[in-house]
Amino acid sequence: MVKKQQRAPRRKESLSRDRIIEAAIELLDSNGEGGLTFRALSEHLATGAGTIYWHIANKSDLLIAACDTIIVKTAVSSVVGAAPGTTIRAFALGLFDAMEAHPWVGSALSRASGQLPIVRIVECIGQQIQALGVPSDAQWAVVSALLSYILGVGGQNAANSQFAREQGLDRANVLGELSGAWADLDPSEFSFARGIASSFREHDDREDFLAGIDLIVSGIELRWGD
């Protein structure tokens, strides 16, 4: 009886840097920054830590690479060759949505000053600022204002959303309680807060963020536009 020839086991595809980064993003999205360790990543990828270290130096390098991947995807989907002001609005809103979908991105970007993800954001905004006619001696100040607003407001919103999810808080209930508390403030001392208490209950964070971007961009266009 002729023995059947055993088929050689299929060779596994070599692990790439891109696949490691994708896996890191999956862990960050599910477990937060604290859940990203090289041991957890090794288990997730069913590989040894040495294979990962071949591509990634350390956790800081991995976080920067993960952020950069998110920023690249956001830029590709947001920057579509529209008018400069429209492009800035679309890119800013894309970053806001990215930080909402990946809450770790905001805090990671805040520690990535001068690193590639920040450079990409600065470059994308800066090119649009130049197209709007902002003079060279004012370009950094304008880009910096937009960058600070996007990372500050977007990052804080993502942190608030993450905290609410972790604590099992209902947004409508929280805003309702705050709105009621504001409505009960002393009218002689807090006339403005009392006046917006009812609208505060129904406000939309994404719309508020975009309204702020509109104010900045409209100011740029008014000062330097044709």
C-alpha positions in Angstrom: 0.0 0.0 0.0 1.4 3.3 -1.1 1.5 5.9 1.7 0.0 9.2 0.9 2.6 11.9 0.8 2.1 14.3 3.6 1.6 17.9 2.6 4.1 20.3 4.0 2.6 22.8 6.4 1.8 26.2 4.8 4.4 28.8 5.6 2.9 31.7 7.6 3.1 35.1 6.0 5.8 37.1 7.6 4.7 39.7 10.0 4.9 43.3 8.6 5.2 46.6 10.4 1.8 47.6 9.0 0.1 44.5 10.5 1.7 45.2 13.9 0.4 48.8 13.8 -3.1 47.6 12.8 -3.1 45.1 15.7 -1.9 47.9 18.1 -4.8 50.1 17.0 -7.2 47.2 17.6 -5.9 46.8 21.1 -5.9 50.5 21.8 -9.5 50.8 20.6 -10.7 47.9 22.8 -8.5 48.3 25.9 -7.1 51.9 25.9 -3.5 53.0 26.1 -3.0 51.0 29.3 -4.0 47.8 27.6 -1.3 48.1 24.9 1.8 46.1 26.0 4.2 44.1 23.9 3.0 41.0 25.7 -0.6 41.7 24.8 0.4 42.5 21.3 2.4 39.3 21.0 -0.6 37.3 22.1 -2.9 39.2 19.8 -0.6 38.4 16.8 0.3 34.9 18.0 4.0 35.7 17.6 7.1 36.4 19.8 8.0 39.8 21.2 11.3 39.6 19.3 9.5 39.7 16.0 7.7 42.9 17.0 10.9 44.5 18.3 12.4 43.9 14.9 9.9 46.4 13.5 9.0 48.6 16.5 11.5 50.0 19.0 9.2 50.6 22.0 5.7 51.5 23.0 6.2 55.2 22.3 7.3 54.4 18.8 4.2 52.2 18.4 1.8 54.9 19.6 3.3 57.4 17.2 3.0 55.0 14.4 -0.6 54.1 15.3 -1.5 57.9 15.5 0.2 58.5 12.2 -1.9 55.7 10.5 -5.1 57.4 11.8 -4.0 60.8 10.6 -3.0 59.5 7.1 -6.4 57.9 6.7 -8.2 61.0 7.9 -6.2 63.2 5.5 -6.9 60.9 2.5 -10.6 60.9 3.2 -11.0 64.6 4.1 -8.7 66.5 1.7 -10.4 66.2 -1.6 -9.2 69.3 -3.6 -12.0 71.6 -2.5 -11.6 75.3 -1.7 -9.0 75.9 1.1 -11.6 76.9 3.7 -13.8 73.9 2.9 -10.8 71.6 3.0 -9.8 72.9 6.5 -13.3 72.4 7.8 -13.5 68.9 6.4 -10.0 67.9 7.7 -10.8 69.4 11.1 -14.1 67.6 11.4 -12.4 64.4 10.2 -9.9 64.7 13.0 -12.7 65.3 15.5 -14.4 62.2 14.3 -11.2 60.2 14.4 -10.5 61.2 18.0 -14.1 60.3 18.9 -13.7 56.8 17.3 -10.3 56.3 18.7 -10.2 58.1 22.1 -6.5 57.4 22.7 -5.5 59.4 19.7 -6.2 62.8 21.4 -4.0 62.1 24.4 -1.3 60.5 22.3 -1.2 63.5 19.9 -0.9 65.9 22.9 2.5 64.1 23.7 3.7 63.9 20.1 4.9 67.5 19.7 7.1 67.7 16.7 6.5 64.1 15.7 5.3 62.9 12.3 1.6 62.8 13.1 1.7 66.4 14.2 3.8 67.4 11.2 1.2 65.8 8.9 -1.6 67.9 10.5 0.5 71.1 10.3 1.4 70.4 6.7 -2.2 69.8 5.7 -3.5 72.9 7.4 -0.5 75.0 6.4 -0.9 74.3 2.7 -4.5 75.5 2.9 -3.5 78.6 4.9 -1.0 79.4 2.1 -3.7 79.0 -0.5 -5.9 81.4 1.5 -3.2 84.1 1.0 -2.1 84.3 4.6 1.4 86.1 4.6 4.4 84.1 5.6 5.0 86.0 8.8 1.5 85.1 10.1 1.2 81.5 8.8 2.6 79.8 11.9 0.3 81.8 14.3 -2.7 80.9 12.2 -1.8 77.2 11.9 -1.0 77.1 15.6 -4.4 78.5 16.5 -6.2 75.9 14.4 -4.0 73.1 15.7 -4.6 74.1 19.3 -8.3 74.3 18.8 -8.6 71.0 17.0 -6.4 69.0 19.4 -7.8 70.8 22.5 -11.5 70.6 21.8 -11.4 67.3 19.9 -9.2 65.6 22.5 -11.3 66.8 25.4 -14.5 65.7 23.7 -13.0 62.2 23.1 -11.8 62.1 26.8 -15.3 63.1 28.0 -17.0 60.4 25.8 -14.5 57.8 27.0 -15.1 58.6 30.6 -18.9 58.5 30.1 -18.7 55.1 28.5 -16.4 53.7 31.3 -18.7 55.1 34.0 -21.9 54.0 32.2 -23.2 57.6 32.1 -26.1 58.7 29.9 -25.3 62.0 28.1 -28.9 63.2 28.1 -29.2 62.7 31.8 -25.8 64.4 32.6 -26.7 67.4 30.4 -30.2 67.6 31.9 -28.8 67.7 35.4 -26.3 70.4 34.5 -28.9 72.4 32.6 -31.2 72.3 35.7 -28.3 73.4 38.0 -27.5 76.3 35.7 -31.1 77.4 35.5 -31.1 77.7 39.3 -28.1 79.9 39.5 -28.3 83.5 40.9 -29.6 85.6 38.0 -27.7 88.7 39.2 -24.4 86.9 39.0 -24.9 84.3 36.3 -27.3 85.9 33.8 -25.5 84.4 30.8 -25.3 80.8 32.1 -29.0 80.9 33.1 -29.9 82.2 29.7 -28.3 79.4 27.8 -29.3 76.6 30.3 -32.1 75.2 28.2 -30.1 75.2 24.9 -27.1 73.7 26.7 -29.3 70.6 27.4 -29.7 70.0 23.7 -26.3 71.1 22.3 -24.4 68.9 19.9 -20.6 68.6 20.5 -19.8 68.0 16.9 -21.8 71.0 15.7 -20.2 73.2 18.4 -16.8 72.1 17.3 -17.5 72.9 13.7 -18.9 76.3 14.7 -15.6 77.1 16.3 -13.7 76.1 13.2 -16.1 78.2 11.1 -15.3 81.2 13.3 -11.6 80.8 12.9 -11.7 80.1 9.1 -14.1 82.9 8.5 -11.8 85.3 10.3 -8.9 84.2 8.2 -10.9 84.6 5.0 -12.2 88.0 6.1 -8.7 89.3 6.9 -6.6 87.8 4.1 -9.1 86.5 1.5 -9.7 88.0 -1.9 
